[in-house]
Amino acid sequence: MSRYTGKLGELHSAYTRVVSLWPVDKLRPSHCYKNVLNQQMNLKFEKLSTIHGTQLNQELDRIEQEITALNNLVKSKYRFQNKVSEDITNPASHRGYYTKLLESIDRASQSKDKGKLRID
């Protein structure tokens, strides 16, 4: 349960939910962006709990925009809206490079030796 009340409590719950949905880095699970978002969130809400009035309303609006953007990132909305062309994802100079890179990352994330990536 959130220790914040009212609109601040609602936003804290929404922020907590979207941060919990953030994916874990396969290669560096101990250096995850989710941890950075959690730290940032705690600092923001501590600061917000001390301000009042118009400044608080402006900050709450900004936090709502951040939550919306994070939700869109988690749901890959921007990825589907802005498709990358085949020429970029599969360049003529190195066919299959990105496919092999993703496969290599998946293999490395499942193995114990995460320091070795091969993209032959």
MOPAC internal coordinates of N, CA, C and O (Angstrom, degrees):
PM7 1SCF
backbone

  N    0.0000 0     0.00 0     0.00 0    0    0    0
  C    1.4464 1     0.00 0     0.00 0    1    0    0
  C    1.5234 1   109.38 1     0.00 0    2    1    0
  O    1.2310 1   121.55 1   -39.27 1    3    2    1
  N    1.3097 1   114.64 1   140.73 1    3    2    1
  C    1.4583 1   121.31 1  -178.16 1    5    3    2
  C    1.5205 1   110.87 1   -75.82 1    6    5    3
  O    1.2310 1   120.89 1   -37.58 1    7    6    5
  N    1.3202 1   115.91 1   142.42 1    7    6    5
  C    1.4631 1   119.55 1   177.46 1    9    7    6
  C    1.5143 1   111.24 1   -87.67 1   10    9    7
  O    1.2310 1   120.44 1   179.29 1   11   10    9
  N    1.3197 1   116.76 1    -0.71 1   11   10    9
  C    1.4583 1   122.13 1   177.95 1   13   11   10
  C    1.5234 1   108.76 1   -97.44 1   14   13   11
  O    1.2310 1   120.66 1   -29.43 1   15   14   13
  N    1.3266 1   116.34 1   150.57 1   15   14   13
  C    1.4599 1   120.43 1  -177.25 1   17   15   14
  C    1.5231 1   110.50 1  -118.82 1   18   17   15
  O    1.2310 1   121.35 1   -14.39 1   19   18   17
  N    1.3228 1   115.02 1   165.61 1   19   18   17
  C    1.4552 1   121.04 1   176.51 1   21   19   18
  C    1.5186 1   112.62 1    64.85 1   22   21   19
  O    1.2310 1   121.58 1    34.98 1   23   22   21
  N    1.3290 1   114.59 1  -145.02 1   23   22   21
  C    1.4636 1   121.76 1  -178.65 1   25   23   22
  C    1.5298 1   111.35 1   -60.09 1   26   25   23
  O    1.2310 1   120.70 1   141.71 1   27   26   25
  N    1.3250 1   116.26 1   -38.29 1   27   26   25
  C    1.4644 1   121.10 1   178.90 1   29   27   26
  C    1.5311 1   110.50 1   -62.44 1   30   29   27
  O    1.2310 1   120.38 1   139.95 1   31   30   29
  N    1.3301 1   116.88 1   -40.05 1   31   30   29
  C    1.4658 1   121.38 1   177.63 1   33   31   30
  C    1.5186 1   112.27 1   -65.37 1   34   33   31
  O    1.2310 1   121.04 1   139.27 1   35   34   33
  N    1.3374 1   115.61 1   -40.73 1   35   34   33
  C    1.4681 1   119.78 1   178.29 1   37   35   34
  C    1.5256 1   110.92 1   -62.70 1   38   37   35
  O    1.2310 1   121.20 1   135.31 1   39   38   37
  N    1.3342 1   115.31 1   -44.69 1   39   38   37
  C    1.4603 1   119.37 1  -179.69 1   41   39   38
  C    1.5272 1   111.44 1   -66.98 1   42   41   39
  O    1.2310 1   120.51 1   142.55 1   43   42   41
  N    1.3200 1   116.64 1   -37.45 1   43   42   41
  C    1.4686 1   119.91 1   178.24 1   45   43   42
  C    1.5281 1   110.17 1   -62.79 1   46   45   43
  O    1.2310 1   120.52 1   137.26 1   47   46   45
  N    1.3241 1   116.61 1   -42.74 1   47   46   45
  C    1.4699 1   120.48 1   178.37 1   49   47   46
  C    1.5258 1   111.09 1   -63.51 1   50   49   47
  O    1.2310 1   120.45 1   137.11 1   51   50   49
  N    1.3347 1   116.74 1   -42.89 1   51   50   49
  C    1.4643 1   120.77 1   179.80 1   53   51   50
  C    1.5253 1   110.75 1   -65.03 1   54   53   51
  O    1.2310 1   120.54 1   138.41 1   55   54   53
  N    1.3267 1   116.57 1   -41.59 1   55   54   53
  C    1.4694 1   121.35 1   179.89 1   57   55   54
  C    1.5290 1   109.73 1   -65.25 1   58   57   55
  O    1.2310 1   120.75 1   136.42 1   59   58   57
  N    1.3257 1   116.18 1   -43.58 1   59   58   57
  C    1.4663 1   120.87 1   178.85 1   61   59   58
  C    1.5240 1   110.75 1   -60.37 1   62   61   59
  O    1.2310 1   120.61 1   138.11 1   63   62   61
  N    1.3328 1   116.43 1   -41.89 1   63   62   61
  C    1.4630 1   121.01 1  -179.19 1   65   63   62
  C    1.5271 1   111.15 1   -64.46 1   66   65   63
  O    1.2310 1   120.35 1   132.72 1   67   66   65
  N    1.3400 1   116.93 1   -47.28 1   67   66   65
  C    1.4641 1   119.32 1  -177.52 1   69   67   66
  C    1.5293 1   111.11 1   -67.60 1   70   69   67
  O    1.2310 1   119.83 1   144.91 1   71   70   69
  N    1.3238 1   117.92 1   -35.09 1   71   70   69
  C    1.4683 1   120.45 1   177.71 1   73   71   70
  C    1.5263 1   109.89 1   -67.38 1   74   73   71
  O    1.2310 1   120.31 1   144.59 1   75   74   73
  N    1.3319 1   117.02 1   -35.41 1   75   74   73
  C    1.4699 1   119.50 1   179.79 1   77   75   74
  C    1.5296 1   111.62 1   -67.28 1   78   77   75
  O    1.2310 1   120.24 1   156.92 1   79   78   77
  N    1.3312 1   117.15 1   -23.08 1   79   78   77
  C    1.4631 1   121.47 1   179.55 1   81   79   78
  C    1.5255 1   112.95 1   -85.24 1   82   81   79
  O    1.2310 1   120.56 1   170.10 1   83   82   81
  N    1.3367 1   116.53 1    -9.90 1   83   82   81
  C    1.4666 1   120.05 1  -176.91 1   85   83   82
  C    1.5275 1   109.60 1   -63.82 1   86   85   83
  O    1.2310 1   119.64 1   -46.74 1   87   86   85
  N    1.3345 1   118.30 1   133.26 1   87   86   85
  C    1.4711 1   120.33 1  -177.32 1   89   87   86
  C    1.5295 1   112.63 1   -70.08 1   90   89   87
  O    1.2310 1   121.27 1   -26.96 1   91   90   89
  N    1.3119 1   115.18 1   153.04 1   91   90   89
  C    1.4610 1   122.09 1   177.98 1   93   91   90
  C    1.5285 1   108.43 1   -85.75 1   94   93   91
  O    1.2310 1   120.33 1   -39.26 1   95   94   93
  N    1.3125 1   116.97 1   140.74 1   95   94   93
  C    1.4628 1   122.19 1   176.36 1   97   95   94
  C    1.5245 1   108.08 1   -68.47 1   98   97   95
  O    1.2310 1   120.39 1   -58.80 1   99   98   97
  N    1.3226 1   116.87 1   121.20 1   99   98   97
  C    1.4651 1   120.86 1  -175.62 1  101   99   98
  C    1.5204 1   112.67 1   -64.42 1  102  101   99
  O    1.2310 1   120.37 1   143.15 1  103  102  101
  N    1.3174 1   116.90 1   -36.85 1  103  102  101
  C    1.4617 1   119.78 1  -176.16 1  105  103  102
  C    1.5182 1   113.01 1   -86.23 1  106  105  103
  O    1.2310 1   120.52 1   150.14 1  107  106  105
  N    1.3209 1   116.61 1   -29.86 1  107  106  105
  C    1.4693 1   120.37 1  -178.28 1  109  107  106
  C    1.5285 1   109.84 1  -130.84 1  110  109  107
  O    1.2310 1   119.83 1  -109.41 1  111  110  109
  N    1.3161 1   117.92 1    70.59 1  111  110  109
  C    1.4658 1   119.52 1  -177.16 1  113  111  110
  C    1.5252 1   113.45 1   -63.65 1  114  113  111
  O    1.2310 1   120.12 1   157.66 1  115  114  113
  N    1.3298 1   117.37 1   -22.34 1  115  114  113
  C    1.4665 1   119.27 1   179.48 1  117  115  114
  C    1.5326 1   111.93 1   -84.80 1  118  117  115
  O    1.2310 1   120.08 1   169.19 1  119  118  117
  N    1.3256 1   117.45 1   -10.81 1  119  118  117
  C    1.4633 1   121.87 1   178.17 1  121  119  118
  C    1.5279 1   108.64 1  -118.79 1  122  121  119
  O    1.2310 1   121.16 1  -115.17 1  123  122  121
  N    1.2891 1   115.38 1    64.83 1  123  122  121
  C    1.4501 1   121.68 1  -171.49 1  125  123  122
  C    1.5348 1   111.44 1   -95.97 1  126  125  123
  O    1.2310 1   120.81 1   -38.18 1  127  126  125
  N    1.3130 1   116.06 1   141.82 1  127  126  125
  C    1.4636 1   121.21 1   177.77 1  129  127  126
  C    1.5270 1   110.88 1   -64.17 1  130  129  127
  O    1.2310 1   120.64 1   155.39 1  131  130  129
  N    1.3221 1   116.39 1   -24.61 1  131  130  129
  C    1.4636 1   120.77 1   177.28 1  133  131  130
  C    1.5290 1   110.39 1   -58.21 1  134  133  131
  O    1.2310 1   120.25 1   140.42 1  135  134  133
  N    1.3349 1   117.12 1   -39.58 1  135  134  133
  C    1.4650 1   120.90 1   178.50 1  137  135  134
  C    1.5235 1   111.14 1   -64.49 1  138  137  135
  O    1.2310 1   120.74 1   139.67 1  139  138  137
  N    1.3264 1   116.19 1   -40.33 1  139  138  137
  C    1.4663 1   120.76 1   178.27 1  141  139  138
  C    1.5227 1   109.97 1   -63.77 1  142  141  139
  O    1.2310 1   120.60 1   136.21 1  143  142  141
  N    1.3271 1   116.46 1   -43.79 1  143  142  141
  C    1.4646 1   119.95 1   178.56 1  145  143  142
  C    1.5256 1   111.36 1   -62.22 1  146  145  143
  O    1.2310 1   120.28 1   139.65 1  147  146  145
  N    1.3317 1   117.06 1   -40.35 1  147  146  145
  C    1.4675 1   120.39 1   177.72 1  149  147  146
  C    1.5231 1   111.61 1   -62.20 1  150  149  147
  O    1.2310 1   120.26 1   134.66 1  151  150  149
  N    1.3212 1   117.11 1   -45.34 1  151  150  149
  C    1.4640 1   120.53 1   178.96 1  153  151  150
  C    1.5204 1   110.84 1   -62.57 1  154  153  151
  O    1.2310 1   120.91 1   135.76 1  155  154  153
  N    1.3258 1   115.86 1   -44.24 1  155  154  153
  C    1.4576 1   121.14 1   178.68 1  157  155  154
  C    1.5224 1   110.62 1   -60.55 1  158  157  155
  O    1.2310 1   120.83 1   135.78 1  159  158  157
  N    1.3248 1   116.03 1   -44.22 1  159  158  157
  C    1.4536 1   121.32 1  -179.32 1  161  159  158
  C    1.5206 1   110.63 1   -60.80 1  162  161  159
  O    1.2310 1   120.13 1   133.88 1  163  162  161
  N    1.3258 1   117.36 1   -46.12 1  163  162  161
  C    1.4640 1   120.39 1  -179.30 1  165  163  162
  C    1.5181 1   111.41 1   -60.84 1  166  165  163
  O    1.2310 1   120.24 1   136.84 1  167  166  165
  N    1.3255 1   117.15 1   -43.16 1  167  166  165
  C    1.4655 1   120.48 1   178.74 1  169  167  166
  C    1.5253 1   111.48 1   -63.99 1  170  169  167
  O    1.2310 1   120.37 1   136.80 1  171  170  169
  N    1.3285 1   116.91 1   -43.20 1  171  170  169
  C    1.4667 1   121.09 1  -179.27 1  173  171  170
  C    1.5219 1   111.43 1   -61.82 1  174  173  171
  O    1.2310 1   120.70 1   133.17 1  175  174  173
  N    1.3187 1   116.27 1   -46.83 1  175  174  173
  C    1.4552 1   118.86 1  -175.11 1  177  175  174
  C    1.5262 1   112.29 1   -74.23 1  178  177  175
  O    1.2310 1   120.03 1   151.46 1  179  178  177
  N    1.3196 1   117.55 1   -28.54 1  179  178  177
  C    1.4704 1   119.64 1   172.70 1  181  179  178
  C    1.5265 1   109.58 1   -63.77 1  182  181  179
  O    1.2310 1   120.93 1   136.23 1  183  182  181
  N    1.3321 1   115.83 1   -43.77 1  183  182  181
  C    1.4664 1   120.68 1   179.22 1  185  183  182
  C    1.5284 1   110.26 1   -65.52 1  186  185  183
  O    1.2310 1   120.53 1   136.63 1  187  186  185
  N    1.3291 1   116.58 1   -43.37 1  187  186  185
  C    1.4642 1   120.61 1  -178.05 1  189  187  186
  C    1.5242 1   112.44 1   -64.55 1  190  189  187
  O    1.2310 1   120.36 1   150.24 1  191  190  189
  N    1.3259 1   116.92 1   -29.76 1  191  190  189
  C    1.4651 1   119.36 1  -178.84 1  193  191  190
  C    1.5280 1   111.92 1   -71.19 1  194  193  191
  O    1.2310 1   119.88 1   169.05 1  195  194  193
  N    1.3422 1   117.84 1   -10.95 1  195  194  193
  C    1.4695 1   120.77 1  -178.91 1  197  195  194
  C    1.5237 1   113.40 1  -103.11 1  198  197  195
  O    1.2310 1   119.31 1   171.30 1  199  198  197
  N    1.3438 1   118.92 1    -8.70 1  199  198  197
  C    1.4638 1   119.79 1  -178.64 1  201  199  198
  C    1.5214 1   110.79 1  -107.38 1  202  201  199
  O    1.2310 1   120.87 1   -18.96 1  203  202  201
  N    1.3331 1   115.94 1   161.04 1  203  202  201
  C    1.4717 1   121.46 1  -176.00 1  205  203  202
  C    1.5248 1   110.05 1  -141.66 1  206  205  203
  O    1.2310 1   121.26 1    -9.31 1  207  206  205
  N    1.3216 1   115.19 1   170.69 1  207  206  205
  C    1.4587 1   121.71 1   171.64 1  209  207  206
  C    1.5124 1   114.59 1    73.41 1  210  209  207
  O    1.2310 1   121.71 1    34.24 1  211  210  209
  N    1.3260 1   114.34 1  -145.76 1  211  210  209
  C    1.4631 1   122.20 1  -175.42 1  213  211  210
  C    1.5196 1   112.04 1   -61.25 1  214  213  211
  O    1.2310 1   120.79 1   139.91 1  215  214  213
  N    1.3130 1   116.09 1   -40.09 1  215  214  213
  C    1.4645 1   119.75 1  -179.99 1  217  215  214
  C    1.5280 1   110.42 1   -62.19 1  218  217  215
  O    1.2310 1   120.36 1   139.73 1  219  218  217
  N    1.3380 1   116.92 1   -40.27 1  219  218  217
  C    1.4666 1   120.82 1   178.30 1  221  219  218
  C    1.5252 1   110.19 1   -62.94 1  222  221  219
  O    1.2310 1   120.32 1   135.27 1  223  222  221
  N    1.3415 1   117.00 1   -44.73 1  223  222  221
  C    1.4660 1   120.20 1  -179.72 1  225  223  222
  C    1.5267 1   111.69 1   -61.39 1  226  225  223
  O    1.2310 1   120.37 1   139.91 1  227  226  225
  N    1.3312 1   116.89 1   -40.09 1  227  226  225
  C    1.4592 1   120.41 1   177.99 1  229  227  226
  C    1.5291 1   110.71 1   -64.28 1  230  229  227
  O    1.2310 1   120.80 1   136.90 1  231  230  229
  N    1.3106 1   116.07 1   -43.10 1  231  230  229
  C    1.4692 1   120.41 1   179.48 1  233  231  230
  C    1.5258 1   111.23 1   -65.87 1  234  233  231
  O    1.2310 1   120.22 1   141.42 1  235  234  233
  N    1.3350 1   117.18 1   -38.58 1  235  234  233
  C    1.4654 1   120.60 1   178.88 1  237  235  234
  C    1.5246 1   110.48 1   -64.17 1  238  237  235
  O    1.2310 1   120.36 1   140.05 1  239  238  237
  N    1.3432 1   116.91 1   -39.95 1  239  238  237
  C    1.4660 1   120.32 1   177.02 1  241  239  238
  C    1.5304 1   110.67 1   -62.19 1  242  241  239
  O    1.2310 1   120.65 1   138.40 1  243  242  241
  N    1.3188 1   116.36 1   -41.60 1  243  242  241
  C    1.4672 1   120.99 1   179.60 1  245  243  242
  C    1.5323 1   110.77 1   -65.16 1  246  245  243
  O    1.2310 1   120.78 1   139.52 1  247  246  245
  N    1.3409 1   116.12 1   -40.48 1  247  246  245
  C    1.4714 1   120.61 1   178.34 1  249  247  246
  C    1.5295 1   110.07 1   -64.06 1  250  249  247
  O    1.2310 1   120.31 1   140.23 1  251  250  249
  N    1.3332 1   117.02 1   -39.77 1  251  250  249
  C    1.4685 1   120.19 1   177.24 1  253  251  250
  C    1.5253 1   110.70 1   -60.09 1  254  253  251
  O    1.2310 1   120.43 1   138.38 1  255  254  253
  N    1.3256 1   116.78 1   -41.62 1  255  254  253
  C    1.4623 1   120.74 1   178.30 1  257  255  254
  C    1.5283 1   110.75 1   -64.21 1  258  257  255
  O    1.2310 1   120.27 1   139.24 1  259  258  257
  N    1.3175 1   117.08 1   -40.76 1  259  258  257
  C    1.4679 1   120.73 1   177.87 1  261  259  258
  C    1.5238 1   110.92 1   -62.40 1  262  261  259
  O    1.2310 1   120.61 1   136.44 1  263  262  261
  N    1.3227 1   116.43 1   -43.56 1  263  262  261
  C    1.4655 1   120.77 1  -179.97 1  265  263  262
  C    1.5251 1   110.05 1   -62.36 1  266  265  263
  O    1.2310 1   120.48 1   137.29 1  267  266  265
  N    1.3335 1   116.70 1   -42.71 1  267  266  265
  C    1.4626 1   120.73 1   178.06 1  269  267  266
  C    1.5230 1   110.68 1   -61.37 1  270  269  267
  O    1.2310 1   120.54 1   135.28 1  271  270  269
  N    1.3338 1   116.57 1   -44.72 1  271  270  269
  C    1.4696 1   120.39 1   179.46 1  273  271  270
  C    1.5290 1   111.06 1   -63.47 1  274  273  271
  O    1.2310 1   119.97 1   136.78 1  275  274  273
  N    1.3332 1   117.66 1   -43.22 1  275  274  273
  C    1.4671 1   120.66 1   178.78 1  277  275  274
  C    1.5248 1   111.00 1   -63.49 1  278  277  275
  O    1.2310 1   120.47 1   138.76 1  279  278  277
  N    1.3362 1   116.71 1   -41.24 1  279  278  277
  C    1.4665 1   120.35 1   176.64 1  281  279  278
  C    1.5239 1   110.59 1   -59.67 1  282  281  279
  O    1.2310 1   120.72 1   136.23 1  283  282  281
  N    1.3302 1   116.23 1   -43.77 1  283  282  281
  C    1.4628 1   120.01 1   179.35 1  285  283  282
  C    1.5245 1   111.46 1   -63.32 1  286  285  283
  O    1.2310 1   120.32 1   141.92 1  287  286  285
  N    1.3285 1   116.99 1   -38.08 1  287  286  285
  C    1.4651 1   120.33 1   177.64 1  289  287  286
  C    1.5240 1   111.33 1   -66.78 1  290  289  287
  O    1.2310 1   120.50 1   136.37 1  291  290  289
  N    1.3232 1   116.64 1   -43.63 1  291  290  289
  C    1.4675 1   120.75 1  -179.56 1  293  291  290
  C    1.5252 1   110.50 1   -63.27 1  294  293  291
  O    1.2310 1   120.47 1   142.25 1  295  294  293
  N    1.3282 1   116.71 1   -37.75 1  295  294  293
  C    1.4649 1   121.02 1  -178.55 1  297  295  294
  C    1.5260 1   112.72 1   -86.04 1  298  297  295
  O    1.2310 1   120.19 1  -177.72 1  299  298  297
  N    1.3296 1   117.24 1     2.28 1  299  298  297
  C    1.4718 1   123.22 1  -179.89 1  301  299  298
  C    1.5223 1   112.92 1    59.86 1  302  301  299
  O    1.2310 1   120.34 1  -149.22 1  303  302  301
  N    1.3271 1   116.96 1    30.78 1  303  302  301
  C    1.4612 1   121.02 1  -179.27 1  305  303  302
  C    1.5264 1   111.05 1   -60.45 1  306  305  303
  O    1.2310 1   120.29 1   135.64 1  307  306  305
  N    1.3131 1   117.04 1   -44.36 1  307  306  305
  C    1.4620 1   120.71 1  -177.95 1  309  307  306
  C    1.5205 1   111.35 1   -67.49 1  310  309  307
  O    1.2310 1   120.71 1   147.72 1  311  310  309
  N    1.3117 1   116.24 1   -32.28 1  311  310  309
  C    1.4674 1   120.29 1   179.11 1  313  311  310
  C    1.5221 1   110.49 1   -64.57 1  314  313  311
  O    1.2310 1   120.63 1   139.82 1  315  314  313
  N    1.3244 1   116.41 1   -40.18 1  315  314  313
  C    1.4528 1   120.19 1  -178.88 1  317  315  314
  C    1.5245 1   111.51 1   -77.59 1  318  317  315
  O    1.2310 1   120.22 1   148.55 1  319  318  317
  N    1.3267 1   117.19 1   -31.45 1  319  318  317
  C    1.4651 1   120.58 1   178.78 1  321  319  318
  C    1.5210 1   111.76 1   -72.46 1  322  321  319
  O    1.2310 1   120.42 1   144.43 1  323  322  321
  N    1.3075 1   116.81 1   -35.57 1  323  322  321
  C    1.4618 1   121.81 1  -174.00 1  325  323  322
  C    1.5250 1   110.11 1  -118.69 1  326  325  323
  O    1.2310 1   121.15 1  -105.92 1  327  326  325
  N    1.3030 1   115.40 1    74.08 1  327  326  325
  C    1.4643 1   120.49 1  -178.96 1  329  327  326
  C    1.5264 1   110.24 1   -63.16 1  330  329  327
  O    1.2310 1   121.31 1   -41.37 1  331  330  329
  N    1.3189 1   115.10 1   138.63 1  331  330  329
  C    1.4586 1   121.28 1   176.65 1  333  331  330
  C    1.5239 1   107.55 1   -88.67 1  334  333  331
  O    1.2310 1   120.87 1   -44.38 1  335  334  333
  N    1.3184 1   115.94 1   135.62 1  335  334  333
  C    1.4677 1   119.58 1  -176.02 1  337  335  334
  C    1.5292 1   111.11 1   -67.84 1  338  337  335
  O    1.2310 1   121.63 1   -22.42 1  339  338  337
  N    1.3011 1   114.48 1   157.58 1  339  338  337
  C    1.4666 1   122.17 1   179.07 1  341  339  338
  C    1.5282 1   111.07 1   -63.18 1  342  341  339
  O    1.2310 1   120.38 1   149.39 1  343  342  341
  N    1.3227 1   116.87 1   -30.61 1  343  342  341
  C    1.4720 1   120.39 1   178.83 1  345  343  342
  C    1.5250 1   111.68 1   -62.94 1  346  345  343
  O    1.2310 1   120.38 1   148.44 1  347  346  345
  N    1.3126 1   116.88 1   -31.56 1  347  346  345
  C    1.4637 1   120.64 1  -179.73 1  349  347  346
  C    1.5247 1   110.93 1   -83.40 1  350  349  347
  O    1.2310 1   120.39 1   136.61 1  351  350  349
  N    1.3232 1   116.86 1   -43.39 1  351  350  349
  C    1.4642 1   119.67 1  -176.98 1  353  351  350
  C    1.5234 1   113.28 1   -77.57 1  354  353  351
  O    1.2310 1   120.47 1   161.26 1  355  354  353
  N    1.3123 1   116.71 1   -18.74 1  355  354  353
  C    1.4593 1   120.46 1  -179.44 1  357  355  354
  C    1.5313 1   108.81 1  -139.56 1  358  357  355
  O    1.2310 1   119.95 1  -109.42 1  359  358  357
  N    1.3408 1   117.71 1    70.58 1  359  358  357
  C    1.4677 1   120.46 1  -174.36 1  361  359  358
  C    1.5278 1   112.44 1   -65.04 1  362  361  359
  O    1.2310 1   121.19 1   -33.14 1  363  362  361
  N    1.3169 1   115.32 1   146.86 1  363  362  361
  C    1.4693 1   121.04 1  -178.73 1  365  363  362
  C    1.5221 1   111.50 1   -62.27 1  366  365  363
  O    1.2310 1   120.23 1   149.70 1  367  366  365
  N    1.3126 1   117.16 1   -30.30 1  367  366  365
  C    1.4635 1   120.42 1  -177.76 1  369  367  366
  C    1.5265 1   113.10 1   -72.57 1  370  369  367
  O    1.2310 1   120.58 1   160.26 1  371  370  369
  N    1.3270 1   116.49 1   -19.74 1  371  370  369
  C    1.4703 1   118.66 1  -177.24 1  373  371  370
  C    1.5347 1   108.76 1  -154.50 1  374  373  371
  O    1.2310 1   121.05 1  -107.43 1  375  374  373
  N    1.3171 1   115.59 1    72.57 1  375  374  373
  C    1.4736 1   121.33 1  -177.88 1  377  375  374
  C    1.5267 1   111.36 1   -57.95 1  378  377  375
  O    1.2310 1   120.92 1   -45.06 1  379  378  377
  N    1.3115 1   115.84 1   134.94 1  379  378  377
  C    1.4580 1   120.99 1   175.50 1  381  379  378
  C    1.5160 1   115.01 1    78.85 1  382  381  379
  O    1.2310 1   119.44 1  -174.22 1  383  382  381
  N    1.3249 1   118.67 1     5.78 1  383  382  381
  C    1.4675 1   121.37 1  -175.99 1  385  383  382
  C    1.5268 1   111.31 1   -59.29 1  386  385  383
  O    1.2310 1   120.34 1   128.82 1  387  386  385
  N    1.3199 1   116.96 1   -51.18 1  387  386  385
  C    1.4621 1   119.41 1  -175.42 1  389  387  386
  C    1.5238 1   112.02 1   -70.57 1  390  389  387
  O    1.2310 1   120.20 1   146.71 1  391  390  389
  N    1.3150 1   117.23 1   -33.29 1  391  390  389
  C    1.4603 1   120.09 1   175.44 1  393  391  390
  C    1.5221 1   109.99 1   -62.96 1  394  393  391
  O    1.2310 1   120.85 1   134.26 1  395  394  393
  N    1.3355 1   115.99 1   -45.74 1  395  394  393
  C    1.4672 1   120.28 1   178.29 1  397  395  394
  C    1.5232 1   111.23 1   -65.27 1  398  397  395
  O    1.2310 1   120.51 1   142.81 1  399  398  397
  N    1.3302 1   116.63 1   -37.19 1  399  398  397
  C    1.4617 1   120.57 1   178.45 1  401  399  398
  C    1.5274 1   110.65 1   -61.37 1  402  401  399
  O    1.2310 1   120.24 1   132.87 1  403  402  401
  N    1.3297 1   117.15 1   -47.13 1  403  402  401
  C    1.4638 1   120.58 1   179.16 1  405  403  402
  C    1.5239 1   111.55 1   -63.77 1  406  405  403
  O    1.2310 1   120.35 1   139.32 1  407  406  405
  N    1.3247 1   116.94 1   -40.68 1  407  406  405
  C    1.4651 1   119.97 1   177.10 1  409  407  406
  C    1.5232 1   110.69 1   -62.95 1  410  409  407
  O    1.2310 1   120.57 1   139.15 1  411  410  409
  N    1.3239 1   116.52 1   -40.85 1  411  410  409
  C    1.4637 1   121.05 1   179.32 1  413  411  410
  C    1.5273 1   111.14 1   -64.43 1  414  413  411
  O    1.2310 1   120.57 1   139.52 1  415  414  413
  N    1.3210 1   116.53 1   -40.48 1  415  414  413
  C    1.4705 1   120.49 1   177.73 1  417  415  414
  C    1.5221 1   110.12 1   -63.85 1  418  417  415
  O    1.2310 1   120.35 1   137.05 1  419  418  417
  N    1.3398 1   116.94 1   -42.95 1  419  418  417
  C    1.4677 1   119.81 1   177.94 1  421  419  418
  C    1.5242 1   111.46 1   -61.70 1  422  421  419
  O    1.2310 1   120.35 1   135.79 1  423  422  421
  N    1.3363 1   116.94 1   -44.21 1  423  422  421
  C    1.4713 1   119.92 1   178.55 1  425  423  422
  C    1.5259 1   110.80 1   -63.48 1  426  425  423
  O    1.2310 1   120.60 1   135.96 1  427  426  425
  N    1.3236 1   116.46 1   -44.04 1  427  426  425
  C    1.4678 1   120.50 1  -178.57 1  429  427  426
  C    1.5214 1   111.24 1   -65.30 1  430  429  427
  O    1.2310 1   120.29 1   145.13 1  431  430  429
  N    1.3227 1   117.05 1   -34.87 1  431  430  429
  C    1.4636 1   119.29 1  -179.47 1  433  431  430
  C    1.5244 1   111.62 1   -70.64 1  434  433  431
  O    1.2310 1   120.62 1   155.34 1  435  434  433
  N    1.3278 1   116.43 1   -24.66 1  435  434  433
  C    1.4612 1   119.97 1   179.75 1  437  435  434
  C    1.5262 1   112.29 1   -89.63 1  438  437  435
  O    1.2310 1   120.26 1   161.08 1  439  438  437
  N    1.3196 1   117.10 1   -18.92 1  439  438  437
  C    1.4609 1   119.73 1  -179.73 1  441  439  438
  C    1.5224 1   110.45 1   -90.45 1  442  441  439
  O    1.2310 1   121.24 1   -10.44 1  443  442  441
  N    1.3156 1   115.23 1   169.56 1  443  442  441
  C    1.4666 1   120.16 1  -179.79 1  445  443  442
  C    1.5195 1   111.39 1   -79.49 1  446  445  443
  O    1.2310 1   120.13 1   152.53 1  447  446  445
  N    1.3200 1   117.35 1   -27.47 1  447  446  445
  C    1.4620 1   121.49 1  -177.20 1  449  447  446
  C    1.5264 1   109.35 1   -97.03 1  450  449  447
  O    1.2310 1   120.46 1   -92.28 1  451  450  449
  N    1.3272 1   116.73 1    87.72 1  451  450  449
  C    1.4514 1   121.82 1  -176.19 1  453  451  450
  C    1.5305 1   112.79 1   -79.17 1  454  453  451
  O    1.2310 1   120.24 1   176.58 1  455  454  453
  N    1.3106 1   117.15 1    -3.42 1  455  454  453
  C    1.4556 1   120.51 1  -177.83 1  457  455  454
  C    1.5156 1   114.43 1   -84.08 1  458  457  455
  O    1.2310 1   119.91 1   171.69 1  459  458  457
  N    1.3108 1   117.78 1    -8.31 1  459  458  457
  C    1.4630 1   119.98 1  -175.74 1  461  459  458
  C    1.5248 1   111.12 1  -113.24 1  462  461  459
  O    1.2310 1   121.15 1   -66.94 1  463  462  461
  N    1.3176 1   115.40 1   113.06 1  463  462  461
  C    1.4542 1   121.74 1   173.78 1  465  463  462
  C    1.5207 1   107.95 1  -114.43 1  466  465  463
  O    1.2310 1   120.45 1   -49.38 1  467  466  465
  N    1.3262 1   116.74 1   130.62 1  467  466  465
  C    1.4637 1   120.59 1   177.80 1  469  467  466
  C    1.5136 1   108.55 1  -119.05 1  470  469  467
  O    1.2310 1   121.35 1   -51.63 1  471  470  469
  N    1.3109 1   115.02 1   128.37 1  471  470  469
  C    1.4587 1   120.79 1   179.02 1  473  471  470
  C    1.5192 1   108.71 1  -130.40 1  474  473  471
  O    1.2310 1   119.94 1  -116.08 1  475  474  473
  N    1.2911 1   117.71 1    63.92 1  475  474  473
  C    1.4706 1   121.42 1  -177.41 1  477  475  474
  C    1.4984 1   111.53 1   -74.29 1  478  477  475
  O    1.2310 1   120.10 1   180.00 1  479  478  477

